[in-house]
Amino acid sequence: MMERRSGAEVEVRQAVAPCLRIVSSSRDSAEVTEALRTIVRYLEDGNASASEKAEFSRAHYARVLQVLASSLSSDWFHSLPDQERRELWDGFFLRGPPDQALLGLMDTISSTSDGSGLDWTVGVLESFLSAGRVAALLWSRCLERNGRPDSVQLRETTLTRLSALPDLTANRLRANTPARFLPQQYYTHLARDVLNTLENTCRALRAGQDCSLGFVAQLLGKVCMQGHGELVCGTLAPRLSSLTRRDALWRRVSCKLLENVPDRWMESVITALIHHLHGASALSRVMGNLVLKNKKAQFVLTHKVLLLQYQHPTRLLRTVLGYLALDHDRRPLLKQVLRSVCQVWSNSSAVRHTSVDQQLYVSKALLLCVNLLNQTEIQELREELLQCMLGGVQCRLDSSTERVRRMGMVVGECLSQKLDTPTSELKFQYEANEESRELSSLMEPQSEEDEEDEQQQQPDDTLRPQPESGGQSAEGQSMISQPPAANQTSAKQAGHGSDSELDSDDELTPYDMSADQVKQKVTPPRYVRDCLEALMSSDDPERVELSLQTAEELLRKNVNTAREVSVQFSKVLLHLEDRYSTAGFHSLRQNAMVALAVIHTQPVVEYLTTEFYSLNYSLRQRLDILEVLALAAQELSEPITEKKAVSRPVARAVTLEQCGEVKHWRQVVEKRIQSKTRRISKGASQPPKATPNRYAPVAGYFFFPLLRKYDRPKVTFDLLGSDHLVLGRLVHTLGLLMHLAVNAPVATQMGKALLDFVWVIRFHADQMVRRGVVFAVCAVFLSMPSENLLLELSDDLVETRAWLADVAESDPDADCRSLAVQSLVLLEKNLKTHLPNPLLGT
């Protein structure tokens, strides 16, 4: 054997060496052509022996490619006809060992300057990809090397060139890159080449031939790591799901492919794969028990995808958890995942410091895990699930975010259905929305999704229904679904209808009753004191409802009477309860209290701000006080001129005819002047005129009493402790009051006091409080005069700026980060506008 190999080595060297010298040095195209035809016989379809071809590929092929690449600018290369050039020059790259040919083409493209030689090489590389040489390269790597050592350097270089070919060619060709080298086309064709290689592997295994998938697995991992897993697995995963459905050998090959992926690339491959495999059974067929064999895969599927990431769709969660539950050997991992998810879901610190979207993602994982358990496993994990339910629901009900509270109630109800008897299940009152309905639907039995995926992979013409038959079938189904009794009833009704039409008298027309009103037993009150008395002492539900409905209108029409009983009326409304389930009770009561605060501002606002910190008030009443103050301040902050125009059309004793005539001739004259005036330039735009409002003189009555006793806990009210819901609303209200006080004389004092207050609670655990703090700071920057801001708060601006930058970067709440960025922009704008420019002084 050694003698035969040494003989072939000598013969090939003696034949190839002179030809290479001719190709590299001769100028005679005929001589070069003859030399190339001599070397061509050692390629794949040549007439040389197998040992000679192997020796040529091992020792001489790379040198031949280098000589050919250096001859791109030679005379004989340009004098060759296109047909001979494709046969002799291109053939060496398309009929030799594919790995060395690929490296030779890539090196030639990177080292050749712009010109016809580069264009020809790019065309050869396109032909290399179109001719299926990448599939041949992968298959050659799958076959055993027959004891021949494989070069690690060649293997790594080939992997790099294959995985990054679009980037490498684009760096060299830039705008002239062919469409075949773009990522969309290249990686899609690469996935097809991988599928062809796997098919050849299955065929070889059935024939009893050994194969290795190590190189293909490494290529798949490297491509996914570089961010192209979406393109590759988008083609690879659906095909694998279909092929592994009925062929056990394909399942074995698929599992072996994933087992050979290096650990450093395992996460990229698995993440891309589970995004395109719809259904737990499909993932189980393609991946097998990889989660039990590979620690990296186990960490990704049981921890990282479920607890550290939250951008994945619900379908992916259902697929991963269903995959763990399908096999008996993998079910212990499902219990382990459930324990981890329960620990995270019931952790109050996680509720405070993670975003709402991540909490929703973990809640979905928890419900899906519980839904996959059988009764034996539920009884085994009952205590842990019960502690998770009680702790998680409690910490979410304490949250100031309505979305988090609703989430806790929905999950608590779902867990209670699995753990408790029907008589002891948890029941909450909440307004259902799309999110809550989605969470509840996760407890329904899961349907098999692989059949749908298989139908999606079928040709469109087999799935597309006929339009005519579709309409008929729909009608037929609707008729079939109707019970026979209903059909008979409808037929009878139709018969009676026809008889009644014959007996009807067209001369009799029906009465128009559209304007009729229901006669009320109680008349609504017409005086403020009667309305107040009814709200205080009446037990008639209809009278109370009518009094509440007319309260706002009576108060605004009878201003003098309203001022006499304003405080008493506010007290009655504040303590009024919805005893009769009145429609719109809260909005009617709130509108009446706002009207009182607007009509008689100082006494009513002093009463409300004093009662805010008093004992024996519920959180709902304290929140109502804050809402009334905010709405009243908004109404008072409107310009006085506009308000008078709405509420009092005639300000002084002027007859209606005179008023109409004045407005009429002034409008006519103004229009004539405008139409006959020719303007060359409008000049600089005038700034908007400042208009007075009713809020600026009384802003202090709204603002400062709310800061008076915030740090004094009461028996039933601990603002800085457990009642952080009210604290968050208070901070938002103070920020709004500050914002409405723009240009008010007291704005500077309000801004200083507000910053001192929010600075104490800027690191509060509740996200609503932190959001209110940033909003208040933003309101200070908007409303406080810039000169006073720099003068009064110059020492605090640097620290405030650093704190806002930290919030914008690291706060878990997206709204906090957005508000912090806006506050930083406002602060920078104020600093740039009003700080002196040092360059101007010089």
TORTOR-462438 format. One record per residue (C-alpha): x, y, z; residue in one letter. Coordinates in steps of 0.25 Angstrom, whole numbers, plus 5000, padded with zeros to 4 digits. Layout:
R,X,Y,Z,a
...
END
This chain:
R,5000,5000,5000,m
R,5011,5010,5004,m
R,5019,5006,4991,e
R,5006,5009,4982,r
R,5004,5022,4989,r
R,5019,5026,4988,s
R,5018,5022,4973,g
R,5006,5030,4971,a
R,5012,5042,4978,e
R,5024,5042,4969,v
R,5016,5040,4956,e
R,5007,5052,4960,v
R,5018,5061,4964,r
R,5026,5058,4951,q
R,5013,5061,4943,a
R,5008,5073,4950,v
R,5021,5081,4953,a
R,5025,5084,4938,p
R,5011,5088,4935,c
R,5010,5098,4946,l
R,5023,5104,4942,r
R,5017,5106,4928,i
R,5004,5112,4933,v
R,5012,5122,4942,s
R,5023,5126,4932,s
R,5019,5123,4918,s
R,5012,5134,4909,r
R,5008,5124,4898,d
R,4993,5121,4900,s
R,4993,5108,4893,a
R,5004,5103,4901,e
R,4997,5107,4914,v
R,4984,5101,4909,t
R,4991,5088,4907,e
R,4997,5088,4921,a
R,4984,5091,4927,l
R,4977,5079,4920,r
R,4988,5070,4925,t
R,4985,5075,4939,i
R,4970,5074,4937,v
R,4970,5059,4937,r
R,4973,5058,4952,y
R,4960,5065,4956,l
R,4947,5058,4960,e
R,4942,5053,4946,d
R,4956,5052,4940,g
R,4962,5038,4935,n
R,4973,5037,4946,a
R,4973,5026,4956,s
R,4967,5028,4970,a
R,4980,5028,4977,s
R,4986,5039,4967,e
R,4973,5048,4969,k
R,4975,5046,4984,a
R,4990,5050,4984,e
R,4987,5062,4974,f
R,4976,5067,4984,s
R,4985,5065,4996,r
R,4998,5071,4991,a
R,4996,5079,4978,h
R,4982,5085,4977,y
R,4984,5097,4986,a
R,4996,5101,4978,r
R,4989,5099,4965,v
R,4978,5109,4970,l
R,4989,5119,4974,q
R,4995,5119,4960,v
R,4982,5121,4953,l
R,4978,5132,4962,a
R,4991,5139,4959,s
R,4989,5138,4944,s
R,4976,5146,4944,l
R,4984,5158,4938,s
R,4992,5150,4928,s
R,4991,5150,4913,d
R,4987,5136,4911,w
R,4975,5137,4921,f
R,4969,5148,4913,h
R,4972,5142,4900,s
R,4965,5129,4903,l
R,4951,5128,4898,p
R,4939,5128,4908,d
R,4936,5113,4906,q
R,4950,5109,4908,e
R,4952,5118,4920,r
R,4940,5112,4926,r
R,4945,5098,4924,e
R,4959,5100,4928,l
R,4960,5111,4938,w
R,4946,5110,4944,d
R,4946,5095,4944,g
R,4958,5095,4954,f
R,4949,5102,4964,f
R,4936,5094,4961,l
R,4942,5080,4960,r
R,4952,5079,4971,g
R,4951,5078,4986,p
R,4940,5087,4990,p
R,4946,5092,5003,d
R,4959,5096,4996,q
R,4952,5102,4984,a
R,4944,5111,4993,l
R,4956,5116,5001,l
R,4963,5119,4988,g
R,4951,5127,4982,l
R,4950,5135,4995,m
R,4965,5138,4996,d
R,4965,5142,4981,t
R,4953,5151,4983,i
R,4959,5158,4995,s
R,4973,5160,4988,s
R,4969,5164,4974,t
R,4967,5178,4970,s
R,4955,5183,4963,d
R,4954,5179,4948,g
R,4950,5168,4939,s
R,4958,5158,4947,g
R,4950,5161,4960,l
R,4937,5160,4952,d
R,4940,5147,4946,w
R,4944,5141,4960,t
R,4931,5146,4966,v
R,4924,5139,4955,g
R,4931,5126,4958,v
R,4927,5127,4972,l
R,4913,5129,4968,e
R,4914,5117,4959,s
R,4920,5109,4971,f
R,4908,5112,4980,l
R,4898,5109,4969,s
R,4904,5096,4965,a
R,4902,5090,4979,g
R,4917,5090,4983,r
R,4913,5095,4997,v
R,4905,5082,4999,a
R,4916,5074,4993,a
R,4926,5081,5003,l
R,4917,5077,5015,l
R,4915,5063,5010,w
R,4930,5061,5008,s
R,4932,5065,5023,r
R,4921,5055,5028,c
R,4928,5044,5022,l
R,4939,5037,5030,e
R,4954,5041,5026,r
R,4959,5027,5025,n
R,4969,5029,5036,g
R,4974,5042,5029,r
R,4977,5053,5039,p
R,4968,5065,5037,d
R,4974,5079,5038,s
R,4968,5087,5050,v
R,4973,5100,5043,q
R,4966,5096,5030,l
R,4953,5092,5037,r
R,4952,5105,5045,e
R,4955,5114,5033,t
R,4945,5106,5024,t
R,4935,5108,5036,l
R,4938,5123,5036,t
R,4937,5125,5021,r
R,4924,5117,5020,l
R,4917,5124,5032,s
R,4921,5138,5028,a
R,4921,5138,5013,l
R,4911,5149,5011,p
R,4919,5158,5020,d
R,4932,5155,5014,l
R,4928,5158,5000,t
R,4920,5170,5004,a
R,4932,5176,5010,n
R,4940,5174,4997,r
R,4929,5177,4987,l
R,4921,5187,4994,r
R,4909,5192,4985,a
R,4913,5182,4974,n
R,4910,5170,4983,t
R,4901,5160,4975,p
R,4888,5156,4980,a
R,4892,5142,4982,r
R,4902,5146,4993,f
R,4892,5154,5001,l
R,4888,5148,5014,p
R,4873,5145,5011,q
R,4877,5136,4999,q
R,4890,5131,5004,y
R,4885,5125,5017,y
R,4872,5120,5012,t
R,4880,5112,5001,h
R,4890,5108,5012,l
R,4879,5102,5020,a
R,4874,5094,5008,r
R,4888,5089,5007,d
R,4888,5085,5021,v
R,4875,5077,5019,l
R,4881,5070,5006,n
R,4893,5066,5015,t
R,4884,5060,5025,l
R,4876,5053,5015,e
R,4889,5047,5009,n
R,4893,5043,5023,t
R,4880,5036,5025,c
R,4882,5029,5012,r
R,4896,5025,5016,a
R,4892,5020,5029,l
R,4882,5011,5023,r
R,4893,5005,5014,a
R,4901,5002,5026,g
R,4911,5014,5024,q
R,4916,5022,5036,d
R,4915,5037,5036,c
R,4919,5049,5045,s
R,4910,5061,5047,l
R,4921,5069,5055,g
R,4924,5079,5044,f
R,4910,5081,5040,v
R,4906,5084,5055,a
R,4917,5093,5056,q
R,4913,5101,5044,l
R,4899,5102,5049,l
R,4903,5107,5062,g
R,4913,5117,5057,k
R,4902,5123,5047,v
R,4892,5124,5058,c
R,4902,5130,5067,m
R,4905,5141,5057,q
R,4890,5145,5057,g
R,4885,5137,5045,h
R,4877,5126,5052,g
R,4864,5133,5048,e
R,4867,5130,5033,l
R,4873,5116,5035,v
R,4863,5110,5045,c
R,4852,5117,5037,g
R,4855,5107,5026,t
R,4861,5096,5034,l
R,4851,5094,5046,a
R,4838,5092,5038,p
R,4844,5082,5029,r
R,4850,5074,5041,l
R,4837,5074,5048,s
R,4830,5068,5035,s
R,4841,5058,5033,l
R,4842,5053,5047,t
R,4827,5050,5048,r
R,4828,5036,5042,r
R,4842,5033,5041,d
R,4850,5028,5053,a
R,4863,5029,5046,l
R,4861,5044,5043,w
R,4858,5046,5058,r
R,4871,5040,5061,r
R,4879,5048,5051,v
R,4872,5061,5056,s
R,4875,5058,5071,c
R,4890,5055,5067,k
R,4891,5068,5059,l
R,4887,5076,5072,l
R,4896,5068,5081,e
R,4908,5071,5073,n
R,4906,5086,5074,v
R,4917,5092,5083,p
R,4912,5097,5096,d
R,4916,5112,5093,r
R,4906,5112,5082,w
R,4895,5103,5088,m
R,4887,5115,5093,e
R,4886,5121,5079,s
R,4882,5109,5072,v
R,4871,5105,5082,i
R,4865,5118,5083,t
R,4864,5119,5068,a
R,4859,5105,5067,l
R,4848,5106,5077,i
R,4843,5119,5070,h
R,4840,5111,5057,h
R,4835,5098,5063,l
R,4820,5100,5066,h
R,4816,5089,5076,g
R,4822,5081,5088,a
R,4822,5068,5080,s
R,4829,5074,5068,a
R,4840,5079,5078,l
R,4841,5066,5085,s
R,4843,5059,5071,r
R,4854,5068,5066,v
R,4861,5070,5079,m
R,4859,5057,5087,g
R,4864,5056,5101,n
R,4875,5067,5098,l
R,4870,5074,5111,v
R,4875,5062,5119,l
R,4888,5060,5112,k
R,4893,5074,5111,n
R,4894,5084,5123,k
R,4894,5096,5114,k
R,4882,5092,5107,a
R,4875,5089,5120,q
R,4879,5103,5126,f
R,4874,5110,5114,v
R,4860,5102,5113,l
R,4857,5102,5128,t
R,4863,5115,5133,h
R,4867,5125,5123,k
R,4855,5125,5113,v
R,4845,5124,5125,l
R,4851,5133,5136,l
R,4862,5142,5130,l
R,4855,5146,5116,q
R,4841,5151,5114,y
R,4840,5155,5100,q
R,4836,5142,5095,h
R,4821,5139,5090,p
R,4812,5130,5098,t
R,4812,5120,5088,r
R,4827,5118,5091,l
R,4824,5116,5105,l
R,4814,5106,5102,r
R,4823,5098,5093,t
R,4835,5098,5103,v
R,4827,5094,5115,l
R,4819,5084,5107,g
R,4832,5078,5102,y
R,4836,5076,5117,l
R,4823,5069,5120,a
R,4822,5060,5108,l
R,4833,5049,5113,d
R,4833,5042,5126,h
R,4848,5044,5128,d
R,4846,5059,5126,r
R,4835,5062,5135,r
R,4844,5064,5147,p
R,4849,5076,5140,l
R,4835,5081,5139,l
R,4834,5080,5154,k
R,4847,5087,5156,q
R,4842,5098,5146,v
R,4829,5100,5154,l
R,4837,5101,5167,r
R,4846,5112,5161,s
R,4834,5119,5155,v
R,4826,5119,5168,c
R,4838,5125,5175,q
R,4839,5136,5166,v
R,4824,5139,5165,w
R,4822,5140,5180,s
R,4835,5148,5182,n
R,4830,5162,5186,s
R,4844,5168,5182,s
R,4842,5163,5168,a
R,4828,5169,5167,v
R,4834,5183,5171,r
R,4847,5182,5163,h
R,4842,5176,5150,t
R,4834,5181,5138,s
R,4820,5178,5137,v
R,4822,5171,5124,d
R,4832,5161,5131,q
R,4822,5159,5142,q
R,4812,5155,5131,l
R,4821,5146,5125,y
R,4825,5138,5138,v
R,4810,5138,5141,s
R,4807,5131,5128,k
R,4818,5121,5130,a
R,4813,5118,5144,l
R,4798,5115,5139,l
R,4804,5107,5127,l
R,4812,5098,5137,c
R,4800,5096,5146,v
R,4791,5092,5135,n
R,4801,5081,5131,l
R,4801,5075,5144,l
R,4793,5062,5147,n
R,4785,5060,5160,q
R,4796,5052,5167,t
R,4806,5063,5164,e
R,4797,5074,5168,i
R,4795,5067,5182,q
R,4810,5065,5183,e
R,4812,5080,5180,l
R,4800,5085,5187,r
R,4807,5092,5199,e
R,4817,5099,5190,e
R,4806,5104,5181,l
R,4797,5109,5192,l
R,4809,5117,5198,q
R,4812,5122,5184,c
R,4797,5126,5182,m
R,4795,5133,5195,l
R,4809,5140,5195,g
R,4808,5145,5180,g
R,4794,5149,5181,v
R,4796,5157,5194,q
R,4808,5165,5188,c
R,4801,5168,5175,r
R,4789,5173,5182,l
R,4798,5183,5190,d
R,4803,5188,5177,s
R,4798,5202,5172,s
R,4798,5198,5158,t
R,4784,5193,5153,e
R,4790,5184,5143,r
R,4798,5176,5153,v
R,4786,5175,5163,r
R,4777,5169,5152,r
R,4788,5160,5148,m
R,4789,5155,5163,g
R,4774,5153,5164,m
R,4773,5145,5151,v
R,4785,5136,5154,v
R,4780,5134,5168,g
R,4766,5130,5163,e
R,4772,5120,5153,c
R,4782,5114,5163,l
R,4770,5113,5173,s
R,4762,5105,5163,q
R,4773,5094,5162,k
R,4776,5094,5177,l
R,4762,5096,5184,d
R,4749,5090,5184,t
R,4738,5097,5177,p
R,4732,5103,5190,t
R,4745,5109,5195,s
R,4751,5115,5182,e
R,4756,5129,5181,l
R,4747,5139,5174,k
R,4751,5154,5172,f
R,4743,5165,5165,q
R,4751,5172,5154,y
R,4748,5177,5140,e
R,4752,5167,5130,a
R,4760,5171,5118,n
R,4768,5164,5107,e
R,4780,5161,5116,e
R,4772,5155,5127,s
R,4764,5146,5117,r
R,4777,5141,5111,e
R,4782,5137,5125,l
R,4769,5130,5128,s
R,4770,5123,5115,s
R,4783,5117,5118,l
R,4776,5107,5128,m
R,4768,5101,5117,e
R,4772,5087,5111,p
R,4783,5089,5101,q
R,4780,5085,5087,s
R,4789,5077,5077,e
R,4796,5088,5069,e
R,4805,5079,5060,d
R,4793,5075,5051,e
R,4791,5090,5048,e
R,4806,5091,5045,d
R,4805,5079,5036,e
R,4794,5085,5028,q
R,4801,5099,5027,q
R,4813,5091,5020,q
R,4803,5085,5010,q
R,4802,5092,4996,p
R,4792,5104,4996,d
R,4783,5098,4985,d
R,4780,5086,4995,t
R,4776,5096,5006,l
R,4769,5107,4998,r
R,4754,5105,4999,p
R,4745,5107,4987,q
R,4738,5120,4988,p
R,4724,5115,4983,e
R,4724,5103,4992,s
R,4729,5110,5004,g
R,4717,5119,5004,g
R,4707,5108,5002,q
R,4714,5100,5013,s
R,4712,5111,5022,a
R,4698,5112,5019,e
R,4696,5098,5021,g
R,4703,5097,5034,q
R,4694,5109,5039,s
R,4682,5101,5035,m
R,4686,5088,5041,i
R,4691,5094,5054,s
R,4676,5099,5056,q
R,4668,5089,5063,p
R,4655,5084,5057,p
R,4646,5090,5066,a
R,4652,5104,5063,a
R,4650,5101,5049,n
R,4636,5098,5050,q
R,4633,5110,5059,t
R,4640,5119,5049,s
R,4631,5113,5038,a
R,4619,5115,5046,k
R,4623,5129,5049,q
R,4625,5132,5034,a
R,4611,5126,5031,g
R,4604,5135,5042,h
R,4612,5147,5037,g
R,4607,5145,5023,s
R,4592,5144,5028,d
R,4594,5156,5036,s
R,4599,5164,5024,e
R,4586,5160,5017,l
R,4577,5164,5029,d
R,4585,5178,5032,s
R,4578,5191,5029,d
R,4588,5201,5023,d
R,4579,5213,5026,e
R,4583,5212,5041,l
R,4596,5218,5045,t
R,4603,5216,5058,p
R,4606,5227,5068,y
R,4619,5233,5069,d
R,4624,5230,5083,m
R,4639,5233,5081,s
R,4638,5246,5089,a
R,4630,5239,5101,d
R,4637,5240,5114,q
R,4635,5231,5127,v
R,4627,5239,5137,k
R,4635,5241,5150,q
R,4628,5240,5163,k
R,4638,5250,5169,v
R,4642,5263,5163,t
R,4656,5268,5163,p
R,4660,5279,5173,p
R,4661,5293,5168,r
R,4668,5299,5180,y
R,4682,5297,5185,v
R,4677,5295,5200,r
R,4666,5285,5196,d
R,4677,5277,5188,c
R,4686,5277,5200,l
R,4675,5273,5210,e
R,4671,5261,5201,a
R,4685,5256,5200,l
R,4686,5258,5215,m
R,4674,5251,5220,s
R,4665,5245,5209,s
R,4663,5230,5209,d
R,4656,5230,5195,d
R,4666,5224,5185,p
R,4659,5232,5173,e
R,4660,5245,5181,r
R,4675,5243,5184,v
R,4678,5240,5170,e
R,4671,5252,5164,l
R,4678,5261,5175,s
R,4691,5256,5171,l
R,4689,5257,5156,q
R,4684,5272,5157,t
R,4694,5276,5168,a
R,4705,5281,5159,e
R,4696,5289,5150,e
R,4689,5295,5163,l
R,4702,5299,5169,l
R,4707,5306,5156,r
R,4694,5313,5154,k
R,4693,5318,5168,n
R,4707,5323,5172,v
R,4703,5332,5184,n
R,4695,5321,5191,t
R,4705,5311,5187,a
R,4716,5319,5194,r
R,4707,5320,5207,e
R,4707,5304,5208,v
R,4720,5301,5201,s
R,4727,5294,5212,v
R,4715,5287,5218,q
R,4711,5282,5204,f
R,4726,5277,5202,s
R,4725,5270,5215,k
R,4712,5263,5211,v
R,4717,5259,5197,l
R,4731,5254,5203,l
R,4723,5244,5213,h
R,4712,5240,5203,l
R,4712,5226,5200,e
R,4706,5218,5188,d
R,4695,5212,5196,r
R,4685,5210,5184,y
R,4695,5206,5173,s
R,4693,5219,5166,t
R,4697,5219,5151,a
R,4710,5228,5150,g
R,4710,5231,5165,f
R,4725,5234,5166,h
R,4725,5243,5154,s
R,4713,5251,5158,l
R,4718,5253,5173,r
R,4732,5257,5167,q
R,4726,5267,5158,n
R,4718,5273,5169,a
R,4730,5274,5178,m
R,4738,5280,5167,v
R,4728,5291,5165,a
R,4728,5294,5179,l
R,4743,5296,5179,a
R,4742,5305,5167,v
R,4731,5313,5172,i
R,4736,5315,5186,h
R,4751,5312,5185,t
R,4758,5315,5198,q
R,4748,5310,5208,p
R,4745,5297,5201,v
R,4760,5294,5197,v
R,4764,5297,5212,e
R,4754,5287,5216,y
R,4758,5276,5207,l
R,4773,5277,5209,t
R,4771,5277,5224,t
R,4762,5265,5223,e
R,4772,5258,5214,f
R,4781,5255,5227,y
R,4769,5253,5237,s
R,4766,5240,5243,l
R,4755,5230,5240,n
R,4755,5232,5225,y
R,4756,5221,5215,s
R,4767,5221,5204,l
R,4756,5223,5194,r
R,4751,5236,5200,q
R,4766,5241,5201,r
R,4768,5237,5186,l
R,4755,5245,5183,d
R,4760,5257,5190,i
R,4772,5257,5181,l
R,4764,5255,5169,e
R,4755,5267,5172,v
R,4766,5276,5175,l
R,4773,5273,5162,a
R,4761,5275,5154,l
R,4757,5288,5161,a
R,4771,5293,5159,a
R,4770,5289,5144,q
R,4757,5297,5142,e
R,4762,5309,5150,l
R,4775,5310,5142,s
R,4767,5313,5129,e
R,4768,5327,5124,p
R,4758,5336,5130,i
R,4753,5342,5117,t
R,4750,5328,5111,e
R,4743,5324,5124,k
R,4734,5337,5124,k
R,4730,5335,5110,a
R,4725,5321,5113,v
R,4718,5323,5126,s
R,4714,5338,5125,r
R,4711,5342,5110,p
R,4706,5356,5114,v
R,4716,5363,5124,a
R,4709,5377,5125,r
R,4695,5383,5122,a
R,4695,5383,5107,v
R,4683,5380,5098,t
R,4683,5368,5089,l
R,4681,5377,5077,e
R,4692,5386,5080,q
R,4702,5375,5083,c
R,4699,5368,5070,g
R,4700,5381,5062,e
R,4714,5384,5068,v
R,4719,5370,5066,k
R,4714,5370,5052,h
R,4719,5383,5046,w
R,4733,5380,5053,r
R,4734,5367,5046,q
R,4730,5372,5033,v
R,4740,5384,5034,v
R,4751,5374,5038,e
R,4749,5365,5027,k
R,4749,5376,5016,r
R,4762,5381,5022,i
R,4768,5368,5022,q
R,4764,5365,5007,s
R,4769,5379,5002,k
R,4782,5379,5010,t
R,4794,5374,5002,r
R,4805,5369,5011,r
R,4820,5368,5007,i
R,4825,5362,5020,s
R,4818,5359,5033,k
R,4830,5361,5041,g
R,4834,5354,5054,a
R,4823,5346,5060,s
R,4818,5352,5073,q
R,4819,5343,5085,p
R,4805,5339,5091,p
R,4800,5349,5101,k
R,4799,5345,5116,a
R,4785,5343,5121,t
R,4781,5343,5135,p
R,4774,5331,5142,n
R,4767,5328,5155,r
R,4777,5318,5159,y
R,4790,5326,5161,a
R,4785,5334,5173,p
R,4780,5321,5181,v
R,4790,5311,5176,a
R,4796,5311,5190,g
R,4783,5307,5197,y
R,4783,5294,5188,f
R,4798,5291,5189,f
R,4805,5294,5202,f
R,4794,5288,5212,p
R,4796,5274,5205,l
R,4811,5275,5209,l
R,4808,5278,5223,r
R,4807,5264,5230,k
R,4812,5254,5220,y
R,4822,5248,5230,d
R,4812,5247,5242,r
R,4806,5232,5242,p
R,4792,5231,5247,k
R,4786,5218,5252,v
R,4778,5216,5239,t
R,4787,5224,5229,f
R,4802,5222,5228,d
R,4806,5230,5215,l
R,4821,5226,5215,l
R,4818,5211,5219,g
R,4807,5202,5214,s
R,4798,5212,5207,d
R,4808,5215,5195,h
R,4796,5215,5186,l
R,4791,5228,5192,v
R,4806,5233,5192,l
R,4807,5231,5177,g
R,4794,5238,5174,r
R,4798,5249,5184,l
R,4812,5251,5177,v
R,4805,5251,5163,h
R,4795,5262,5168,t
R,4805,5271,5174,l
R,4813,5270,5160,g
R,4800,5274,5153,l
R,4797,5285,5163,l
R,4812,5290,5160,m
R,4810,5289,5145,h
R,4797,5297,5146,l
R,4804,5308,5154,a
R,4813,5312,5142,v
R,4816,5327,5143,n
R,4809,5328,5156,a
R,4817,5337,5167,p
R,4817,5325,5176,v
R,4823,5315,5166,a
R,4837,5317,5171,t
R,4833,5314,5186,q
R,4825,5302,5181,m
R,4836,5296,5173,g
R,4846,5297,5184,k
R,4836,5290,5194,a
R,4832,5280,5183,l
R,4847,5276,5181,l
R,4850,5275,5195,d
R,4838,5266,5197,f
R,4840,5256,5185,v
R,4855,5255,5188,w
R,4852,5247,5201,v
R,4844,5237,5193,i
R,4852,5236,5180,r
R,4857,5222,5183,f
R,4843,5217,5187,h
R,4841,5202,5183,a
R,4827,5204,5177,d
R,4828,5208,5162,q
R,4816,5217,5162,m
R,4822,5225,5173,v
R,4836,5226,5165,r
R,4828,5230,5153,r
R,4821,5241,5161,g
R,4834,5246,5166,v
R,4840,5247,5152,v
R,4827,5254,5147,f
R,4828,5264,5159,a
R,4842,5267,5155,v
R,4838,5269,5141,c
R,4827,5278,5145,a
R,4837,5287,5153,v
R,4846,5289,5141,f
R,4834,5292,5132,l
R,4827,5302,5142,s
R,4838,5309,5150,m
R,4844,5321,5144,p
R,4858,5317,5138,s
R,4865,5328,5145,e
R,4859,5325,5158,n
R,4862,5310,5156,l
R,4877,5313,5154,l
R,4877,5323,5165,l
R,4870,5315,5176,e
R,4873,5301,5172,l
R,4887,5302,5167,s
R,4893,5293,5177,d
R,4883,5282,5175,d
R,4883,5282,5160,l
R,4896,5274,5159,v
R,4891,5263,5168,e
R,4877,5263,5161,t
R,4884,5262,5148,r
R,4892,5249,5152,a
R,4880,5243,5158,w
R,4871,5245,5146,l
R,4882,5239,5137,a
R,4882,5227,5146,d
R,4867,5225,5146,v
R,4867,5227,5130,a
R,4878,5216,5129,e
R,4874,5205,5140,s
R,4860,5207,5145,d
R,4851,5195,5142,p
R,4839,5203,5139,d
R,4838,5208,5124,a
R,4830,5220,5128,d
R,4840,5224,5138,c
R,4851,5223,5128,r
R,4844,5231,5118,s
R,4840,5242,5128,l
R,4854,5243,5133,a
R,4859,5245,5119,v
R,4849,5256,5117,q
R,4853,5263,5130,s
R,4868,5262,5125,l
R,4865,5269,5112,v
R,4857,5280,5119,l
R,4868,5282,5129,l
R,4879,5283,5118,e
R,4870,5292,5110,k
R,4869,5302,5122,n
R,4884,5301,5125,l
R,4888,5304,5111,k
R,4878,5315,5110,t
R,4881,5323,5122,h
R,4895,5320,5126,l
R,4905,5330,5122,p
R,4914,5326,5110,n
R,4928,5327,5114,p
R,4933,5329,5099,l
R,4924,5342,5099,l
R,4932,5349,5110,g
R,4945,5347,5103,t
END
